[in-house]
Amino acid sequence: MQFCGMHQSIAPSISLATHLECSHCNKHYPLNTLQTYAHCCQKPLVAKYDFAQSLRPEDLAGRPATMWRYQEVLPILKDDHIVSLGEGMTPILNLKKLAQSYGLESLKMKDESLNPTGSFKARGLSMAISKAKEFGVKHCVIPTAGNAGGAMSAYCAAAGMQATVIMPKHTPRIFQDECRYFGAELILVDGLIDRCGALAAKLEKETGAFNISTLKEPYRLEGKKTMGYELVEQLNWNLPDVILYPTGGGTGLLGIWKAFYEMMDLGWLDSSARLPRMIVVQAQNCAPIVDRLNGVDRSTKAYRESLANGLAVPTAFGEDMIMEVLYESGGTGIAISEEEMVAGVKEMAASEGVLVAPEGAALLKAIPKLKASQHISDTDSVLMINTGSGYKYLENLD
Ligand SMILES: *Cc1c(COP(=O)(O)O)cnc(C)c1O
């Protein structure tokens, strides 16, 4: 690992971060060194904060309309280290026509396609690259199904860091091109993101590059949790009944859930508040979480690529944590076909004027199935998280 020793001179900041914890055994890890994952249990590390120092919703007034408005509950220790392209504070749209046609009182969508590089990956990568900068990292490597690679390349360009992106060969051209435009080295691999992950681990050892793989470093999660803070603030401190989330590695789902608990600790949400039922939506081609929920023997399954490349994640490092959220929230999981996703993209575009990623469209197509299985009722307020822009996928959607 490359350090410049910068961490020794980090000044105290407004961040309330105190330490990191193993998500399995709660062992503490210090904040003042570059961390990867909890080697004690081979599980993700999670950042912890001291919420005793009161921060009030009123304090947010007049702050920038980016995810950095929540700086106290984020892990960056010095403003100078923040690498931002204006990510976060994406709008929540009220999809009235679709609510009516799907028989729901309220259907909303948080539109993450408006983030830099066209997906919510910008949040996690803005945070992880900022934190890497704080420790003087000079070179980052990432395995990606597409969007994370583009986002990391952009933030590395802005930070003046070297970037290496490892992506499946079959990923649509635009996801490859954007990395090259941002000056990253792009390595194409046969197979899915798990293959890319194996190569990233190898390059990490060989080159000393810092590995930004999902949940193998603790701070992408902190970036993605800002979706939870935002949606509660934007819904005027109310919670939806149901959140539909297109799940690959699950960082966004875990981040949103983490935010709810932190907001309870801050007193921003009532500690008896009924939290939303969190629903995982996956692609039928690659649905390991749904298969686990259904007790399917996964050793016999061959997971395949999907048009929704963000969902083509055969094994999630944070799977145990995802299962816990589903159990605790009373949620579930459901898988959607490729054809349904394409139909969903077209339907959402034509009826509401939003061109969402197939990952986002899968959420809409999950609704009738979830109603049929009584996981959603007509009177529930439903919030979909559209994680990416449809514009990057168009060449593959004909
Ligand atoms: C990465 C990605 C996902 C999956 O996100 P996780 O938080 O890792 O589950 C979903 N949609 C899009 C568009 C993505 O790029």
The ligand as a MOL file (V3000), in Angstrom:
LIG
                    3D

  0  0  0     0  0            999 V3000
M  V30 BEGIN CTAB
M  V30 COUNTS 15 15 0 0 0
M  V30 BEGIN ATOM
M  V30 1 C -24.1610 -1.2280 -9.1160 0
M  V30 2 C -25.5460 -1.0420 -9.5300 0
M  V30 3 C -26.6030 -1.6390 -8.8400 0
M  V30 4 C -26.3920 -2.5550 -7.6700 0
M  V30 5 O -25.9820 -1.7990 -6.5690 0
M  V30 6 P -25.5810 -2.4250 -5.1650 0
M  V30 7 O -25.7580 -1.3180 -4.2000 0
M  V30 8 O -24.1750 -2.8740 -5.2730 0
M  V30 9 O -26.5000 -3.5490 -4.8980 0
M  V30 10 C -27.8910 -1.3560 -9.2520 0
M  V30 11 N -28.1360 -0.5440 -10.2980 0
M  V30 12 C -27.1430 0.0550 -10.9980 0
M  V30 13 C -27.5090 0.9290 -12.1500 0
M  V30 14 C -25.8070 -0.1630 -10.6330 0
M  V30 15 O -24.8470 0.4300 -11.3250 0
M  V30 END ATOM
M  V30 BEGIN BOND
M  V30 1 1 1 2
M  V30 2 1 2 3
M  V30 3 2 2 14
M  V30 4 1 3 4
M  V30 5 2 3 10
M  V30 6 1 4 5
M  V30 7 1 5 6
M  V30 8 2 6 7
M  V30 9 1 6 8
M  V30 10 1 6 9
M  V30 11 1 10 11
M  V30 12 2 11 12
M  V30 13 1 12 13
M  V30 14 1 12 14
M  V30 15 1 14 15
M  V30 END BOND
M  V30 END CTAB
M  END
